[in-house]
Amino acid sequence: MAAERPEIEAALVAQIESLLLDLRARLDRRVAEATGDIVAADELFVLAGQLDAVLRGASEHLHELRLQLDRAARAD
């Protein structure tokens, strides 16, 4: 089972990267479409705030995880 982990984890990273690239492209298109449309711009602003919070939370969690792993490795 442990031998499968690197392949699964690499696939997960690739999926997340693909999703993020797709999300970025979608948001960029919506920004272009929202130009001059205050309602669409407001909706996109709210969505961007929600996504920012979700992604920032994930990033902060990963950063803390790496700090914990680094401390554990130095303690050994």
Phi, psi and omega in degrees: 000320181298330179293335180283335186304309181302322179293317179295316181293321177295320178294320178297315178299317179297320178295316179296316178300316179297316178298318181293321177295320177295315179300315180299316179296317179297315180296319178299319177295318181294326177298316179297319180289331184278349180301122180085358179243099187297326179292312179298320179295319179294317178299318180292324177300314179296314179301315180299322177295318178296314180295321179301315180296316181296311183290323178295318178299317178295317180296316179297321178296316179295321178298314179296320178300316180295323177296317178298316179295321179295316178298319180296319181293324180285335181285336182282000000 
